[in-house]
């Protein structure tokens, strides 16, 4: 039986950062360019405001996301990827290709998209 090699701590840290719930989705959206908070929120319909704010702070602390205050009235905030964040493009694309091949498409929700 082959012996498993020890897990690289840097690899583990990277997977834990990007693998946290919603973090990959945030990075995926930001790969298209900087967006405002509400645009991120709309792009990830199931995320709560609290969770989005928490993930953005984590990604900003890790140097993946940059928060920019826009000098306009009223003041706006925009989020974008740093050089470090943009370097995630190839791994994110590879995960997307893998998912297309191996993850079944979700079943349609009952009731369709009707609004009440």
C-alpha positions as CSV (number, residue, x, y, z in Angstrom):
1,X,0.0,0.0,0.0
2,X,1.5,3.4,-1.0
3,X,2.4,5.8,1.8
4,X,0.6,9.1,1.7
5,X,2.9,12.1,1.7
6,X,2.3,14.9,4.2
7,X,-0.1,17.7,3.1
8,X,1.8,20.9,2.2
9,X,0.7,23.6,4.7
10,X,0.6,26.2,2.0
11,X,-1.7,24.1,-0.2
12,X,-3.9,23.4,2.7
13,X,-4.2,27.1,3.5
14,X,-5.0,27.9,-0.1
15,X,-7.7,25.3,-0.3
16,X,-9.2,26.4,3.0
17,X,-9.3,30.0,1.8
18,X,-10.8,29.5,-1.6
19,X,-12.8,26.5,-0.6
20,X,-14.8,28.3,2.1
21,X,-18.5,28.6,1.3
22,X,-19.1,31.3,-1.3
23,X,-15.4,32.4,-1.5
24,X,-15.0,30.7,-4.9
25,X,-18.2,32.2,-6.2
26,X,-17.0,35.7,-5.2
27,X,-13.6,35.2,-6.9
28,X,-15.3,33.8,-10.0
29,X,-17.5,36.9,-10.3
30,X,-14.6,39.3,-9.7
31,X,-12.6,37.7,-12.4
32,X,-14.8,39.6,-14.8
33,X,-13.7,42.9,-13.3
34,X,-14.5,45.1,-10.3
35,X,-18.1,45.3,-9.1
36,X,-20.1,46.9,-6.3
37,X,-21.4,45.1,-3.3
38,X,-25.0,44.9,-4.6
39,X,-23.8,43.4,-7.9
40,X,-21.9,40.7,-6.0
41,X,-25.0,40.1,-3.9
42,X,-27.2,39.8,-7.0
43,X,-24.7,37.4,-8.6
44,X,-24.9,35.0,-5.6
45,X,-28.6,35.0,-4.8
46,X,-28.4,32.6,-1.9
47,X,-25.7,34.4,0.1
48,X,-26.7,36.5,3.1
49,X,-25.4,40.1,3.6
50,X,-23.6,39.0,6.7
51,X,-21.8,36.1,4.9
52,X,-20.9,38.2,1.9
53,X,-19.4,40.9,4.1
54,X,-17.5,38.2,6.1
55,X,-16.1,36.5,3.0
56,X,-15.1,39.8,1.4
57,X,-13.2,40.8,4.6
58,X,-11.4,37.4,4.7
59,X,-10.4,37.6,1.0
60,X,-9.3,41.2,1.5
61,X,-7.2,40.2,4.6
62,X,-5.6,37.4,2.5
63,X,-4.7,40.0,-0.2
64,X,-7.0,38.4,-2.8
65,X,-9.6,41.2,-3.0
66,X,-9.2,45.0,-2.8
67,X,-11.9,47.3,-1.6
68,X,-12.0,50.7,-3.2
69,X,-14.1,53.7,-2.0
70,X,-15.4,55.6,-5.0
71,X,-15.3,59.4,-4.7
72,X,-18.9,60.1,-5.6
73,X,-22.1,61.2,-3.9
74,X,-23.3,59.1,-2.3
75,X,-20.0,57.3,-1.6
76,X,-19.8,54.0,-3.4
77,X,-17.6,50.9,-2.7
78,X,-16.3,48.6,-5.4
79,X,-14.5,45.3,-5.0
80,X,-11.9,43.9,-7.3
81,X,-9.2,41.3,-7.4
82,X,-5.5,42.1,-6.6
83,X,-2.8,40.6,-8.7
84,X,-2.8,37.7,-6.3
85,X,-6.5,37.3,-6.8
86,X,-6.3,37.5,-10.6
87,X,-3.7,34.7,-10.5
88,X,-6.6,32.4,-9.5
89,X,-8.1,32.6,-13.0
90,X,-6.5,29.3,-14.2
91,X,-7.4,27.3,-11.1
92,X,-10.9,28.6,-11.1
93,X,-11.3,27.8,-14.8
94,X,-9.9,24.3,-14.2
95,X,-12.4,23.7,-11.4
96,X,-15.2,24.9,-13.7
97,X,-14.2,22.5,-16.5
98,X,-14.0,19.7,-13.9
99,X,-17.5,20.6,-12.6
100,X,-19.0,20.6,-16.1
101,X,-17.7,17.1,-16.6
102,X,-18.3,15.5,-13.1
103,X,-21.0,17.4,-11.2
104,X,-24.6,16.8,-12.3
105,X,-26.7,19.8,-13.1
106,X,-29.0,20.8,-10.3
107,X,-32.7,19.7,-10.7
108,X,-35.0,22.6,-11.5
109,X,-36.7,24.1,-8.4
110,X,-40.4,23.2,-8.0
111,X,-42.7,25.9,-9.1
112,X,-40.2,27.5,-11.6
113,X,-39.3,31.1,-11.3
114,X,-42.7,32.4,-10.4
115,X,-42.9,35.4,-8.1
116,X,-45.6,35.8,-5.6
